[in-house]
Amino acid sequence: MNKMIKMAGGMLFVVIGMAVSCRSTKSIRRAMAVQHKDSAAIVVLPATDSARLQSKEDLRNDSMRVMHTALEGLDSNRINFSTFSAKVRVNYEGGEGNGSDFTAYIHIKKDSLIWVSVSALLGIEAFRMLITPDSVIILDKLKKIVRIRRVNYLQQEIHMPVDFKALQDLLVGNPMYLDTGNVLFYKREQAGLSIMTIDSLFKNYTTLNATDHTLRHSKLDDTDPMRARSCDLTYGDYDLRDGMRFSTYRKISVAEKSKLDIELSFKQYNFNTPLSFTFSIPKNYKRK
């Protein structure tokens, strides 16, 4: 696989390989029994035990209301769509200091198809990719090679598992690996609300913006100290369109044995418009 394919494959798949399978955001109604740390709370000891218990209960109820309001806001910001298209400027920097800039054109038909075209220097299309929940086809237009594989082919290339839905969430900016039914604690800060969730694979420390409960930052850490995988996801430059808040800037930093930094700048994007998914294999392309 040539360098350009590896870079684009890294851009699209390295983050979703952080888990064996995607854990979609669960209903906020499951986040009822939660421990919390509330940096804004001031506790005044009352004179009697009964008053003290009542005060603690009031504080807890107030904190739970704040928590639920934030999670409801996060859930309401989830982007529901039928189609998505975007032009994305990608800055890629590998652990050895090698990097590149390129432009990716993305078309998504929800839960069905992800079509990607990557242009290198001078706007020349370097390759085209078609991804389904089960398969991937890569056209290397520079070497006139086609690769037809199951999705696990990408897992083998980048040494991480791949899940179609997680990739879809990454590209449209929906929460990833955030199980709101398993919240360890949360903390109120001036900038927003921070939430810690955990499962058998990862701890996820997510921060929401205070004003609209959009995603601001997510820090993933492997629960297995022998793996020491970590990932930082930063979301910014939100744009409000058709009632949806879309992050037009993302920064993704992944570290295990080496570090990978990716910046995505969405120059154009559209939801729910008719799209084409043109993809044909020229007869003169070699299969590998």
LUMLOZA-347214 format. One record per residue: residue in one letter; z negated, y, x negated of N, C-alpha, C in turn. Coordinates in steps of 0.05 Angstrom, whole numbers, padded with zeros to 5 digits, always signed. Layout:
LUMLOZA-347214
AZYXZYXZYX;...
***
This chain:
LUMLOZA-347214
M+00000-00024-00017+00000+00000+00000+00000+00025-00018;N+00018+00044-00013+00019+00067-00030-00003+00086-00025;K-00005+00106-00043-00028+00125-00042-00030+00140-00016;M-00007+00149-00006-00007+00164+00019-00019+00148+00042;I-00011+00123+00044-00021+00106+00066-00051+00103+00063;K-00061+00099+00039-00089+00095+00035-00104+00121+00042;M-00093+00144+00035-00107+00169+00042-00108+00173+00072;A-00086+00169+00085-00086+00172+00114-00103+00151+00128;G-00101+00126+00117-00119+00106+00128-00148+00112+00125;G-00154+00124+00102-00182+00133+00098-00190+00155+00117;M-00172+00174+00121-00178+00196+00140-00183+00186+00167;L-00168+00166+00176-00171+00157+00204-00192+00136+00208;F-00198+00120+00187-00214+00096+00192-00240+00094+00176;V-00244+00109+00156-00267+00104+00139-00293+00110+00154;V-00293+00130+00171-00318+00137+00185-00324+00115+00206;I-00304+00106+00221-00310+00086+00241-00318+00060+00230;G-00312+00056+00204-00321+00031+00191-00350+00030+00185;M-00365+00051+00193-00393+00052+00187-00409+00031+00204;A-00396+00019+00224-00410+00000+00240-00392-00023+00246;V-00404-00046+00253-00388-00070+00259-00373-00066+00285;S-00384-00052+00304-00370-00046+00328-00380-00019+00339;C-00363-00006+00354-00371+00020+00365-00392+00017+00387;R-00412+00033+00385-00433+00034+00406-00428+00060+00421;S-00416+00059+00445-00410+00083+00460-00436+00096+00469;T-00435+00122+00474-00458+00136+00483-00467+00125+00510;K-00492+00116+00512-00501+00104+00536-00513+00125+00555;S-00518+00117+00579-00527+00136+00600-00553+00149+00591;I-00555+00175+00596-00580+00189+00589-00603+00180+00605;R-00598+00166+00627-00620+00157+00644-00637+00136+00630;R-00627+00124+00608-00642+00104+00594-00661+00116+00574;A-00659+00143+00570-00676+00156+00550-00701+00167+00563;M-00716+00149+00575-00740+00158+00589-00766+00155+00572;A-00768+00132+00558-00792+00127+00542-00786+00136+00514;V-00793+00160+00506-00785+00171+00480-00809+00183+00467;Q-00812+00177+00441-00831+00191+00424-00818+00216+00414;H-00834+00238+00410-00821+00262+00401-00839+00278+00383;K-00825+00296+00368-00839+00316+00352-00828+00343+00362;D-00845+00360+00371-00836+00385+00383-00846+00408+00366;S-00829+00420+00350-00838+00440+00331-00845+00466+00346;A-00837+00469+00371-00842+00493+00386-00868+00492+00401;A-00880+00468+00404-00904+00465+00420-00929+00475+00405;I-00946+00489+00420-00972+00498+00409-00994+00485+00426;V-01011+00469+00414-01031+00454+00429-01058+00468+00427;V-01070+00475+00449-01096+00488+00451-01115+00467+00462;L-01137+00461+00448-01155+00441+00458-01171+00452+00481;P-01170+00439+00504-01186+00448+00527-01215+00439+00525;A-01231+00449+00543-01260+00445+00541-01269+00417+00549;T-01253+00405+00567-01261+00378+00578-01240+00358+00572;D-01248+00332+00573-01229+00311+00568-01207+00311+00589;S-01215+00315+00614-01195+00315+00636-01175+00337+00633;A-01185+00360+00625-01167+00383+00620-01149+00377+00597;R-01160+00364+00576-01144+00358+00553-01121+00339+00560;L-01128+00318+00576-01108+00299+00584-01086+00313+00601;Q-01095+00331+00619-01076+00346+00635-01057+00363+00618;S-01069+00376+00598-01053+00393+00580-01032+00377+00565;K-01040+00354+00555-01022+00337+00541-00999+00327+00559;E-01007+00321+00584-00987+00311+00603-00967+00334+00610;D-00977+00358+00613-00960+00381+00618-00940+00386+00595;L-00951+00384+00570-00934+00388+00547-00913+00366+00545;R-00921+00342+00551-00902+00320+00550-00880+00323+00571;N-00888+00331+00596-00869+00335+00617-00849+00357+00610;D-00860+00379+00598-00843+00401+00590-00823+00393+00569;S-00833+00377+00549-00816+00368+00528-00794+00349+00538;M-00802+00331+00557-00783+00313+00568-00761+00327+00584;R-00769+00349+00597-00749+00365+00611-00729+00377+00592;V-00739+00388+00569-00722+00399+00549-00703+00378+00538;M-00714+00354+00533-00698+00332+00522-00676+00324+00541;H-00683+00320+00567-00664+00311+00586-00642+00333+00591;T-00650+00358+00591-00631+00379+00594-00610+00379+00572;A-00620+00375+00547-00602+00374+00524-00583+00350+00526;L-00594+00327+00534-00577+00303+00535-00557+00305+00558;E-00565+00317+00580-00547+00322+00602-00524+00341+00593;G-00532+00361+00577-00511+00379+00566-00492+00365+00548;L-00503+00348+00531-00486+00332+00513-00467+00314+00529;D-00478+00301+00550-00461+00284+00566-00439+00299+00581;S-00446+00323+00590-00426+00340+00604-00405+00350+00586;N-00411+00351+00559-00391+00360+00540-00372+00337+00531;R-00378+00313+00539-00360+00291+00532-00333+00296+00543;I-00313+00293+00526-00285+00299+00534-00273+00275+00547;N-00266+00278+00573-00251+00257+00588-00222+00266+00589;F-00204+00248+00583-00176+00255+00581-00159+00231+00588;S-00133+00237+00593-00114+00215+00595-00095+00214+00571;T-00088+00238+00561-00072+00239+00536-00083+00262+00519;F-00078+00259+00493-00087+00280+00474-00066+00281+00452;S-00059+00306+00444-00041+00310+00421-00052+00332+00403;A-00046+00330+00377-00056+00350+00359-00039+00350+00333;K-00039+00374+00321-00029+00378+00294-00054+00384+00277;V-00058+00368+00256-00083+00369+00241-00076+00373+00211;R-00089+00393+00199-00087+00396+00170-00110+00380+00158;V-00103+00362+00139-00123+00344+00128-00127+00350+00098;N-00151+00355+00090-00158+00357+00062-00175+00333+00054;Y-00165+00318+00035-00177+00292+00028-00184+00293-00002;E-00210+00285-00008-00219+00284-00035-00234+00259-00040;G-00224+00242-00058-00237+00216-00064-00259+00219-00084;G-00273+00196-00089-00296+00196-00106-00289+00200-00135;E-00264+00195-00143-00255+00199-00171-00243+00226-00176;G-00246+00244-00156-00236+00271-00159-00207+00274-00150;N-00194+00252-00143-00167+00253-00133-00167+00262-00104;G-00147+00278-00097-00146+00288-00070-00119+00297-00062;S-00116+00305-00038-00090+00314-00028-00093+00329-00002;D-00073+00345+00004-00071+00358+00030-00046+00348+00044;F-00048+00342+00070-00025+00335+00085-00029+00341+00114;T-00008+00339+00129-00009+00345+00158-00005+00320+00174;A-00022+00316+00194-00020+00293+00211-00015+00302+00240;Y+00004+00289+00252+00010+00294+00281+00000+00269+00296;I-00016+00274+00317-00030+00253+00331-00024+00254+00360;H-00017+00231+00372-00014+00228+00401-00032+00204+00409;I-00047+00208+00430-00065+00187+00440-00061+00183+00470;K-00057+00159+00478-00059+00151+00506-00085+00136+00509;K-00103+00146+00524-00130+00137+00524-00132+00107+00528;D-00148+00095+00510-00154+00066+00510-00130+00048+00506;S-00107+00059+00499-00083+00043+00497-00068+00046+00470;L-00062+00071+00463-00045+00076+00439-00054+00100+00423;I-00053+00097+00397-00056+00120+00379-00032+00120+00361;W-00017+00142+00363+00008+00146+00347+00003+00168+00327;V+00009+00162+00301+00004+00181+00280+00029+00184+00262;S+00036+00209+00256+00057+00214+00237+00046+00233+00215;V+00049+00225+00190+00039+00240+00168+00062+00252+00152;S+00060+00278+00147+00080+00292+00132+00068+00300+00105;A+00083+00296+00084+00074+00303+00057+00087+00330+00049;L+00094+00333+00024+00106+00358+00015+00132+00364+00029;L+00137+00390+00033+00162+00400+00044+00166+00390+00073;G+00145+00380+00086+00147+00371+00113+00161+00345+00117;I+00165+00330+00095+00178+00304+00097+00159+00283+00108;E+00168+00268+00129+00151+00248+00141+00148+00225+00122;A+00123+00219+00114+00117+00198+00094+00114+00171+00108;F+00100+00171+00130+00098+00146+00145+00090+00152+00174;R+00093+00131+00190+00086+00132+00218+00070+00107+00225;M+00050+00111+00242+00031+00089+00248+00028+00087+00278;L+00027+00063+00289+00021+00058+00317-00002+00039+00319;I-00023+00047+00332-00048+00031+00333-00054+00025+00362;T-00060+00000+00367-00069-00009+00394-00097-00021+00390;P-00111-00028+00411-00137-00041+00407-00136-00067+00391;D-00112-00079+00389-00110-00104+00375-00093-00104+00350;S-00076-00084+00346-00057-00086+00325-00051-00059+00312;V-00038-00060+00289-00029-00035+00276-00001-00041+00263;I+00017-00021+00266+00043-00022+00254+00046+00003+00236;I+00053-00001+00211+00056+00021+00193+00084+00021+00182;L+00098+00044+00186+00124+00048+00174+00122+00066+00149;D+00127+00054+00126+00128+00070+00102+00156+00080+00098;K+00160+00106+00106+00187+00116+00106+00198+00124+00079;L+00180+00125+00059+00189+00131+00032+00200+00106+00019;K+00187+00083+00023+00195+00059+00011+00211+00040+00030;K+00214+00049+00055+00228+00034+00075+00216+00006+00078;I+00190+00006+00084+00174-00018+00087+00160-00017+00114;V+00157-00039+00128+00142-00040+00152+00120-00061+00149;R+00096-00055+00158+00074-00074+00158+00065-00077+00187;I+00065-00101+00196+00055-00108+00223+00031-00126+00221;R+00008-00116+00229-00016-00131+00225-00035-00129+00249;R-00055-00146+00249-00077-00142+00268-00095-00120+00257;V-00112-00109+00274-00129-00087+00265-00146-00093+00241;N-00154-00118+00238-00171-00125+00216-00157-00122+00189;Y-00130-00118+00189-00116-00112+00164-00127-00086+00152;L-00132-00066+00169-00143-00041+00159-00171-00045+00149;Q-00186-00063+00161-00212-00069+00151-00211-00079+00122;Q-00191-00096+00117-00188-00108+00091-00180-00087+00071;E-00163-00068+00079-00153-00047+00060-00175-00028+00052;I-00191-00020+00071-00212+00000+00065-00239-00011+00063;H-00241-00038+00066-00266-00053+00063-00287-00045+00083;M-00278-00037+00107-00296-00030+00129-00284-00039+00155;P-00300-00047+00174-00290-00055+00200-00278-00032+00216;V-00261-00038+00235-00247-00017+00250-00250-00023+00280;D-00254-00002+00295-00256-00004+00324-00239+00017+00337;F-00222+00010+00355-00203+00029+00367-00217+00051+00382;K-00237+00044+00397-00251+00065+00413-00265+00085+00396;A-00278+00076+00374-00291+00094+00356-00272+00113+00343;L-00249+00104+00336-00228+00121+00325-00220+00142+00345;Q-00216+00133+00369-00209+00151+00391-00230+00173+00395;D-00255+00166+00395-00277+00185+00397-00278+00204+00373;L-00273+00194+00350-00273+00211+00326-00252+00233+00328;L-00228+00225+00337-00205+00244+00337-00208+00265+00359;V-00220+00258+00382-00223+00278+00403-00249+00293+00401;G-00267+00284+00384-00292+00298+00379-00315+00290+00397;N-00314+00266+00408-00337+00256+00424-00358+00244+00406;P-00383+00242+00415-00405+00231+00398-00398+00202+00389;M-00407+00196+00365-00404+00169+00354-00431+00158+00346;Y-00434+00132+00351-00458+00118+00343-00484+00131+00353;L-00483+00144+00376-00506+00157+00387-00515+00142+00412;D-00536+00126+00408-00547+00110+00430-00570+00125+00442;T-00565+00141+00463-00586+00157+00474-00607+00141+00490;G-00602+00115+00493-00621+00097+00505-00642+00087+00485;N-00639+00095+00460-00657+00086+00439-00665+00109+00421;V-00678+00129+00432-00686+00153+00417-00713+00149+00405;L-00715+00152+00379-00741+00150+00365-00758+00175+00369;F-00746+00197+00364-00760+00223+00368-00739+00245+00370;Y-00749+00269+00377-00732+00292+00377-00748+00316+00368;K-00735+00337+00361-00748+00361+00351-00733+00386+00361;R-00748+00405+00372-00736+00430+00379-00737+00450+00356;E-00715+00462+00351-00713+00483+00330-00698+00507+00341;Q-00699+00529+00326-00685+00553+00335-00655+00548+00338;A-00644+00532+00319-00615+00527+00319-00607+00508+00341;G-00625+00491+00351-00618+00472+00371-00638+00449+00373;L-00629+00427+00383-00645+00403+00387-00635+00381+00369;S-00654+00368+00354-00647+00346+00337-00657+00320+00349;I-00641+00299+00347-00648+00273+00359-00645+00251+00338;M-00664+00233+00337-00662+00210+00319-00659+00185+00336;T-00637+00170+00332-00634+00144+00345-00631+00123+00323;I-00635+00098+00331-00633+00076+00312-00624+00051+00326;D-00610+00034+00312-00603+00007+00321-00605-00012+00297;S-00594-00035+00299-00597-00055+00278-00581-00047+00253;L-00563-00028+00255-00546-00021+00232-00552+00006+00220;F-00556+00026+00238-00557+00054+00228-00578+00070+00242;K-00589+00089+00227-00604+00111+00238-00585+00135+00241;N-00587+00149+00263-00569+00171+00269-00586+00196+00275;Y-00585+00216+00258-00599+00241+00263-00579+00262+00271;T-00579+00269+00296-00559+00286+00308-00571+00313+00316;T-00557+00335+00310-00566+00361+00318-00546+00373+00338;L-00556+00384+00360-00540+00397+00380-00543+00427+00378;N-00522+00442+00384-00524+00471+00385-00542+00480+00408;A-00558+00501+00404-00578+00509+00424-00565+00520+00449;T-00543+00535+00446-00533+00549+00469-00518+00532+00490;D-00502+00512+00480-00486+00496+00498-00488+00466+00494;H-00506+00457+00476-00512+00429+00471-00487+00414+00461;T-00470+00428+00447-00448+00414+00434-00457+00402+00407;L-00442+00383+00397-00449+00371+00371-00447+00391+00349;R-00467+00391+00331-00465+00408+00307-00465+00392+00282;H-00481+00370+00281-00483+00354+00257-00494+00327+00264;S-00484+00307+00250-00494+00279+00253-00496+00266+00226;K-00520+00256+00220-00525+00243+00194-00531+00213+00200;L-00514+00196+00189-00517+00167+00192-00527+00155+00166;D-00548+00138+00168-00558+00124+00145-00561+00094+00152;D-00552+00078+00133-00554+00049+00137-00583+00040+00137;T-00590+00023+00156-00617+00013+00157-00622-00008+00136;D-00600-00019+00124-00603-00038+00102-00603-00024+00076;P-00626-00023+00061-00627-00008+00036-00609-00019+00015;M-00600-00044+00018-00582-00056-00002-00554-00045+00001;R-00547-00035+00024-00520-00024+00028-00519+00006+00021;A-00540+00021+00029-00542+00049+00023-00518+00065+00032;R-00506+00057+00054-00484+00073+00065-00495+00097+00079;S-00481+00119+00077-00489+00143+00091-00463+00159+00099;C-00466+00174+00120-00443+00190+00130-00453+00215+00143;D-00441+00237+00135-00446+00263+00148-00422+00272+00164;L-00427+00279+00189-00406+00290+00207-00414+00318+00215;T-00397+00337+00209-00402+00365+00216-00380+00374+00236;Y-00389+00387+00257-00371+00397+00278-00373+00428+00280;G-00351+00442+00282-00352+00471+00284-00327+00483+00296;D-00327+00510+00297-00305+00525+00308-00296+00515+00336;Y-00315+00514+00355-00310+00504+00381-00291+00523+00397;D-00273+00511+00411-00255+00526+00428-00258+00516+00457;L-00261+00534+00476-00264+00527+00504-00237+00529+00518;R-00228+00506+00529-00202+00506+00542-00203+00486+00565;D-00195+00495+00589-00195+00478+00612-00222+00465+00618;G-00243+00481+00612-00270+00471+00617-00281+00452+00596;M-00266+00447+00575-00274+00428+00554-00279+00443+00528;R-00301+00437+00515-00307+00449+00489-00298+00429+00467;F-00279+00439+00451-00266+00422+00431-00272+00433+00403;S-00281+00416+00385-00287+00424+00358-00261+00424+00342;T-00252+00447+00333-00227+00449+00318-00230+00446+00288;Y-00256+00442+00279-00261+00437+00251-00281+00414+00249;R-00275+00395+00231-00293+00373+00226-00294+00368+00196;K-00318+00362+00186-00321+00354+00158-00335+00327+00158;I-00323+00308+00144-00333+00281+00143-00339+00273+00114;S-00363+00266+00108-00370+00258+00081-00383+00230+00082;V-00371+00211+00068-00380+00183+00068-00387+00175+00040;A-00410+00161+00037-00418+00153+00010-00429+00124+00012;E-00420+00108-00007-00433+00082-00012-00431+00078-00042;K-00411+00063-00051-00407+00061-00080-00394+00085-00092;S-00378+00099-00075-00365+00124-00083-00366+00143-00059;K-00358+00167-00064-00359+00187-00043-00331+00195-00034;L-00329+00201-00008-00304+00209+00003-00309+00233+00021;D-00294+00255+00017-00297+00279+00034-00270+00284+00048;I-00272+00289+00074-00248+00295+00090-00254+00319+00107;E-00236+00338+00107-00237+00361+00125-00213+00360+00144;L-00219+00363+00170-00198+00363+00190-00197+00390+00203;S-00175+00404+00202-00171+00430+00215-00149+00427+00236;F-00157+00428+00261-00138+00425+00284-00124+00451+00289;K-00098+00452+00282-00082+00476+00285-00071+00479+00313;Q-00066+00456+00326-00056+00456+00353-00068+00431+00367;Y-00073+00434+00393-00082+00410+00407-00077+00414+00437;N-00074+00392+00451-00070+00393+00480-00081+00368+00493;F-00091+00371+00517-00101+00348+00532-00084+00345+00558;N-00080+00320+00565-00068+00313+00592-00041+00325+00596;T-00024+00325+00576+00004+00333+00579+00021+00308+00574;P+00046+00308+00585+00063+00285+00580+00069+00282+00550;L+00069+00258+00540+00073+00253+00511+00093+00230+00507;S+00107+00231+00485+00124+00209+00476+00110+00194+00453;F+00116+00169+00452+00104+00152+00430+00128+00138+00416;T+00147+00154+00407+00171+00143+00395+00164+00126+00370;F+00172+00101+00371+00166+00083+00349+00186+00060+00349;S+00203+00061+00330+00223+00039+00327+00224+00031+00297;I+00230+00006+00292+00231-00005+00265+00260-00007+00257;P+00269+00009+00237+00297+00006+00228+00303-00021+00217;K+00328-00030+00221+00335-00057+00214+00335-00061+00183;N+00338-00039+00168+00340-00042+00139+00312-00041+00126;Y+00290-00039+00142+00264-00039+00130+00255-00067+00124;K+00242-00070+00100+00232-00096+00092+00204-00100+00104;R+00198-00124+00112+00172-00131+00123+00153-00141+00101;K+00130-00131+00100+00110-00140+00081+00084-00145+00095;
***
